[in-house]
Amino acid sequence: MIAKISSSNTMYSALSYNQNKVETNRAKVICANRMIETVDGNFDIHTCLQSFEPYLSANKRTEKPVLHISLNPDPKDVLTDEQLSEIAQEYMQKMNYGDQPFIVYKHEDIERQHIHIVSLRVDEYGKKIDDKFEHRRSMNVCRELEQQFGLFPADQKQHREGLPLKPVRPENGDLKQQIANIIRPVARDYRFQSLKEYRALLTLYNIGVEEVRGEAKGKEYRGLIYSALDDNGSKAGVPFKSSLFGKSVGVEALAKRIEKSAETIKNRRLKERSKRVITSAMRTTNNRTDFEKALAKQNMSVLFRANDEGRIYGATFIDHEQKYVFNGSRLGKEFSANIFNDLFNGVRPVHEQPDQKAENAYEQNPKIEKTLEENSNFGGIFDLFSPSSGTVGDDYEEKAFIRRLKKKKRPYKTMNR
């Protein structure tokens, strides 16, 4: 079973996402805890908001108090509504949210049955519930529930593909809905520090994204266009304006996400796990295929960019466990595109990584890790849209994008496209 946890500051959005599916017979409420019920026993957004309101009103400091969880059993698991309800309640109890108000929806809009839980991160006194090591604890809880309920265990392939997301398949039709099912949770759950990194992440799911600018009725506008891609990376079908999918996947929302991601990556020192995983894979492999397989075993993906001669000029890594994306150049020179190009052509790096003794000392001394992170330099919002400068394979399209963003000669009203 795979669990996905996200937070937000808007309860209405989390409820409306699920209630809209209820109203169109694509989902139903299977259980609730400490929630107000209507006379007919049904739940609506207004009544649910009343249940959560006292907790939200008491909250004083937590920036994102709304909790939204999806639990995804293996497709081979055949479970009744009662079993899914029990799994949801056990999960919430083991994650220390058992005394919170929460509502559980069973989604039936795709073949694979799964549930969504909407709750709060703050208790009735407005105090935030401890969420330290939450994702690690969630994985352990899922393993316990798999044994307790006799579920099929989640394998590495499921983790690697980031279930419940599946790549777009143009031949399946309804491209708009397929794209929406991916870009909304990706923009919400993953962290990235540039539009280029966001674009790289979406290519894993056969989706392309481009920036568009123009002028309408004397006013400038800028926005994003999303397209489905086939397995060869070519566009399939008509493109869609970001406004068709909501503000959360538009230019302004992504700019805010990028800025916030930079802070989170720095404060939580998210780079260190990836550095260790990549370094280990570099030491134990000699070719690109084996390197990618080694990363996949650690729930990571890599996208290499190469010219017509096959020379690698760029690398983007996706850590699915910590849910963040980064260009290799952000990690340091030892992870630059040139290094990987040489490595896969039989040339080992001149300066090998620290020996095991040094690595152990590094892992045992968090002050070293903190110092390295504090030396990281994250610029303004426009810098965040750009990859690290001065590296081999700079994306000139990306640089043009940055220059256009900086050209604000006169104020204008932004319109999502």
C-alpha positions in Angstrom: 0.0 0.0 0.0 1.3 3.5 -0.9 0.4 6.6 1.1 0.7 10.1 -0.1 0.6 13.0 2.4 0.1 16.6 1.6 -0.7 19.8 3.5 -2.4 23.1 2.5 -3.9 26.2 4.1 -7.3 25.8 2.4 -9.8 23.3 3.7 -12.4 24.2 1.1 -10.1 23.0 -1.8 -9.5 19.6 -0.1 -13.2 19.1 0.5 -14.4 20.3 -2.9 -11.9 18.0 -4.7 -13.5 15.0 -3.1 -17.1 16.3 -2.9 -17.2 17.1 -6.6 -16.4 13.4 -7.2 -19.2 12.4 -4.8 -21.7 14.6 -6.6 -20.8 13.0 -10.0 -20.9 9.4 -8.6 -17.2 8.9 -8.9 -16.6 8.7 -5.1 -18.5 8.2 -1.8 -18.0 8.8 1.9 -17.3 5.5 3.6 -16.6 6.7 7.2 -16.0 9.8 9.3 -14.6 10.6 12.7 -15.9 13.4 14.9 -17.7 15.0 12.0 -21.2 16.6 12.0 -23.7 14.7 10.0 -26.8 16.1 8.2 -30.3 14.8 9.0 -30.2 12.4 6.1 -26.8 11.1 7.1 -25.0 12.6 4.1 -22.1 15.0 4.2 -21.8 18.2 2.3 -19.0 20.9 2.1 -20.8 23.3 4.4 -21.4 20.7 7.2 -17.8 19.4 6.9 -16.4 23.0 7.2 -18.4 23.4 10.4 -16.7 20.3 11.8 -13.3 21.6 11.1 -13.9 25.3 11.8 -13.3 25.2 15.6 -9.8 23.7 15.1 -8.9 26.1 12.3 -10.1 29.1 14.5 -7.9 27.9 17.4 -4.8 27.6 15.2 -2.5 30.5 15.6 0.8 29.5 14.0 0.6 26.5 11.7 0.9 27.7 8.1 -0.7 24.7 6.5 -3.1 23.1 9.0 -5.1 21.1 6.4 -4.1 17.4 6.0 -4.9 15.4 2.8 -3.9 11.8 2.6 -4.4 9.2 -0.1 -4.0 5.5 0.7 -3.5 3.2 -2.3 -3.7 -0.5 -1.9 -2.2 -2.8 -4.6 -4.6 -3.2 -7.5 -4.8 -6.9 -6.7 -6.2 -6.2 -3.3 -10.0 -6.7 -3.3 -11.4 -4.9 -0.3 -14.9 -4.0 1.0 -15.9 -0.6 2.1 -15.8 -1.8 5.7 -12.2 -3.0 5.3 -11.1 0.2 3.7 -12.8 2.1 6.5 -10.9 0.1 9.1 -7.6 0.5 7.3 -8.2 4.3 7.2 -9.0 4.5 10.9 -6.0 2.2 11.8 -3.7 4.4 9.7 -4.9 7.6 11.3 -4.5 6.1 14.8 -1.0 4.9 14.2 0.0 8.3 12.7 -1.3 10.1 15.8 -4.4 11.6 14.1 -6.9 9.2 15.5 -8.5 11.7 17.8 -8.8 14.3 15.0 -12.0 15.0 13.0 -11.6 13.3 9.6 -13.6 12.1 6.7 -12.8 9.2 4.4 -13.7 9.1 0.7 -13.5 6.1 -1.5 -12.7 7.1 -5.1 -14.2 5.0 -7.8 -13.2 7.0 -10.9 -10.4 4.7 -11.9 -10.1 0.9 -11.8 -7.7 0.9 -8.9 -9.7 1.5 -5.7 -8.2 4.0 -3.3 -9.2 6.3 -0.5 -8.7 9.9 0.4 -8.7 11.2 4.0 -9.2 14.9 4.8 -8.3 16.0 8.3 -6.2 18.6 10.3 -2.7 18.9 11.6 -3.8 21.0 14.6 -5.7 19.8 17.7 -8.7 21.4 19.3 -6.4 23.8 21.2 -4.7 24.9 17.9 -1.5 23.1 18.7 0.2 21.4 15.8 0.4 17.6 16.0 4.0 16.4 15.8 4.9 15.4 12.2 8.6 14.7 12.6 9.7 11.9 10.2 6.2 11.7 9.0 6.9 10.1 5.6 9.2 7.5 7.2 6.6 6.7 9.8 3.9 6.5 7.2 5.9 3.9 5.2 6.4 1.8 8.3 2.7 2.1 9.1 1.8 0.9 5.6 4.0 -2.1 6.0 2.3 -2.9 9.3 -1.2 -2.6 7.8 -0.2 -4.8 4.8 0.6 -7.6 7.3 -2.4 -6.9 9.5 -4.9 -6.9 6.7 -3.1 -9.4 4.4 -2.5 -6.9 1.6 -0.1 -7.3 -1.2 3.1 -5.5 -0.3 4.2 -2.4 -2.3 7.2 -3.3 -4.5 10.0 -1.0 -5.6 8.4 -0.5 -9.0 5.3 1.0 -7.4 7.5 3.4 -5.4 9.6 4.2 -8.4 6.6 5.1 -10.5 5.1 7.3 -7.7 1.7 5.6 -7.6 -1.1 6.6 -7.9 0.2 8.6 -10.8 0.5 6.9 -14.2 2.0 8.4 -17.3 -0.3 9.9 -19.9 -1.3 7.5 -22.7 -2.5 9.4 -25.7 -4.2 6.3 -27.1 -6.5 6.2 -24.0 -8.2 9.4 -25.0 -9.5 12.3 -22.7 -6.0 13.9 -22.6 -7.3 16.8 -20.6 -8.4 14.6 -17.7 -5.2 12.5 -17.9 -3.0 15.6 -17.7 -5.1 17.0 -14.8 -4.7 13.8 -12.8 -0.9 14.3 -12.9 -0.1 18.0 -12.9 -2.3 18.9 -9.9 -0.7 16.4 -7.4 2.8 16.9 -8.9 2.6 20.7 -8.5 1.3 20.2 -5.0 3.5 17.5 -3.6 6.9 17.8 -5.3 9.5 20.5 -4.7 11.5 22.1 -7.5 13.6 25.2 -7.8 13.1 26.1 -11.5 10.6 25.8 -14.3 13.2 23.6 -16.0 13.1 21.1 -13.1 9.3 21.1 -13.1 9.4 20.4 -16.8 11.8 17.5 -16.4 9.6 16.0 -13.7 6.5 16.1 -16.0 8.3 14.3 -18.8 8.4 11.2 -16.6 4.6 11.2 -17.0 4.6 12.1 -20.8 3.6 15.7 -20.3 5.2 18.8 -21.7 4.9 22.4 -20.5 5.8 25.6 -22.2 5.7 29.3 -21.3 3.6 31.6 -23.5 3.5 35.4 -23.6 1.6 37.9 -25.7 -0.7 40.9 -25.6 -4.5 41.1 -25.6 -6.5 44.3 -25.6 -3.5 46.3 -24.8 -2.4 44.2 -21.8 0.5 41.8 -21.6 -0.1 38.3 -20.4 2.0 35.2 -19.7 1.0 31.7 -18.9 1.7 28.0 -19.4 0.6 25.5 -22.0 0.5 21.8 -21.1 0.7 19.0 -23.8 0.5 15.3 -23.9 3.6 13.5 -25.2 4.0 10.1 -26.7 6.8 7.7 -25.7 9.2 9.4 -28.1 8.6 12.8 -26.5 6.6 14.2 -29.4 3.4 16.2 -28.8 0.2 14.3 -29.1 -3.2 16.0 -29.4 -4.1 19.6 -28.8 -2.3 21.6 -26.0 -4.2 23.0 -23.0 -4.0 26.4 -21.2 -3.1 26.1 -17.6 -6.2 28.0 -16.6 -8.3 24.9 -17.7 -6.7 23.0 -14.8 -6.9 25.7 -12.1 -4.6 28.4 -10.6 -2.5 25.8 -8.7 -0.7 24.8 -11.9 -0.4 28.4 -13.4 2.7 30.7 -13.6 2.0 32.6 -10.3 1.4 29.5 -8.2 4.5 27.7 -9.6 6.6 30.8 -8.9 5.5 30.7 -5.2 6.0 26.9 -5.1 9.6 27.4 -6.4 10.4 30.0 -3.8 9.0 27.9 -1.0 10.8 24.8 -2.2 14.2 26.5 -2.0 13.5 27.3 1.6 12.3 23.8 2.4 15.2 22.1 0.7 17.7 24.3 2.6 16.0 24.0 6.0 15.4 20.2 5.8 18.8 19.5 4.2 17.1 17.3 1.6 20.2 17.2 -0.7 22.2 15.0 1.6 20.3 11.7 1.0 20.5 12.2 -2.7 24.2 13.0 -2.7 24.9 9.7 -0.9 22.7 7.7 -3.2 24.2 9.2 -6.4 27.7 8.9 -5.1 27.2 5.2 -4.2 25.7 4.5 -7.7 28.7 6.3 -9.4 31.2 4.1 -7.5 29.5 0.8 -8.2 28.5 1.3 -11.9 30.3 2.0 -15.2 27.5 2.6 -17.7 24.4 4.7 -17.9 21.9 1.7 -17.8 23.4 0.3 -14.6 23.6 3.7 -13.0 19.9 4.4 -13.6 19.0 1.0 -12.2 21.0 1.6 -9.1 19.2 4.9 -8.5 15.8 3.3 -9.2 16.5 0.8 -6.4 16.7 3.8 -4.1 13.5 5.4 -5.4 15.2 7.9 -7.6 15.1 8.8 -11.3 17.5 10.7 -13.5 16.9 12.4 -16.8 20.0 13.0 -19.0 20.1 15.5 -21.8 22.5 14.7 -24.7 23.3 16.3 -28.0 23.2 14.6 -31.4 26.7 13.2 -30.9 25.5 11.6 -27.6 27.5 13.9 -25.3 25.7 14.5 -22.0 25.2 18.2 -21.3 22.6 18.1 -18.5 21.3 15.9 -15.8 18.1 16.3 -13.6 17.5 14.0 -10.6 14.1 13.2 -9.1 14.0 11.9 -5.5 10.6 10.2 -5.2 11.1 9.4 -1.6 11.6 13.0 -0.5 9.6 14.3 -3.5 12.0 16.9 -4.9 13.7 17.6 -8.2 17.1 19.2 -8.8 19.7 19.7 -11.5 22.9 17.9 -10.9 24.8 21.2 -10.9 23.0 22.3 -7.8 24.8 19.5 -5.9 28.3 20.5 -6.8 30.9 20.0 -9.5 31.3 16.3 -8.8 27.7 15.8 -10.1 28.0 18.0 -13.2 27.1 16.7 -16.7 30.7 16.4 -17.7 31.4 14.0 -14.9 28.7 11.6 -16.0 29.7 11.9 -19.6 33.2 10.9 -18.7 32.0 8.2 -16.3 29.9 6.5 -18.9 32.8 6.6 -21.4 35.1 4.8 -19.0 36.8 7.8 -17.4 36.6 7.7 -13.6 36.6 11.0 -11.7 40.0 12.4 -10.8 39.0 13.1 -7.3 37.3 10.2 -5.7 34.7 10.8 -3.1 35.7 10.7 0.7 36.6 7.3 2.0 34.2 5.4 4.3 35.9 6.7 7.5 35.3 10.3 6.3 31.8 9.5 5.3 31.0 8.1 8.8 32.5 11.2 10.4 30.3 13.4 8.1 27.1 11.5 8.9 27.9 11.6 12.7 28.5 15.4 12.7 25.3 17.3 11.7 27.2 20.6 12.1 29.2 19.8 9.0 26.0 19.2 7.1 24.4 22.3 8.4 27.5 24.4 7.4 27.4 23.1 3.9 23.7 23.9 3.5 24.2 27.4 5.0 26.7 28.1 2.3 24.1 27.4 -0.4 23.0 30.5 -2.2 19.4 30.9 -3.3 18.7 34.2 -5.0 15.5 36.0 -5.7 12.4 34.6 -7.3 13.7 35.0 -10.9 17.0 33.3 -9.9 14.9 30.4 -8.7 13.5 29.9 -12.2 17.0 29.5 -13.6 19.5 26.6 -13.4 22.9 27.2 -11.8 24.9 29.4 -14.0 28.3 28.7 -15.5 27.7 25.0 -16.0 28.1 22.9 -19.2 24.8 22.7 -21.0 23.1 25.8 -19.8 19.6 25.9 -21.3 19.3 29.0 -23.5 15.6 28.6 -23.7 15.5 28.8 -19.9 17.7 31.9 -19.9 15.3 33.6 -22.4 12.4 32.7 -20.1 14.2 34.4 -17.2 14.9 37.6 -19.2 11.3 37.8 -20.3 10.1 37.5 -16.7 12.4 40.3 -15.6 11.1 42.7 -18.3 8.4 44.5 -16.4 8.6 48.0 -17.8 5.1 48.8 -16.8 2.7 47.1 -14.4 0.1 44.8 -15.9 -2.5 42.3 -14.7 -1.3 38.8 -15.0 -3.6 36.4 -16.7 -3.2 32.6 -16.5 -3.2 30.9 -19.8 
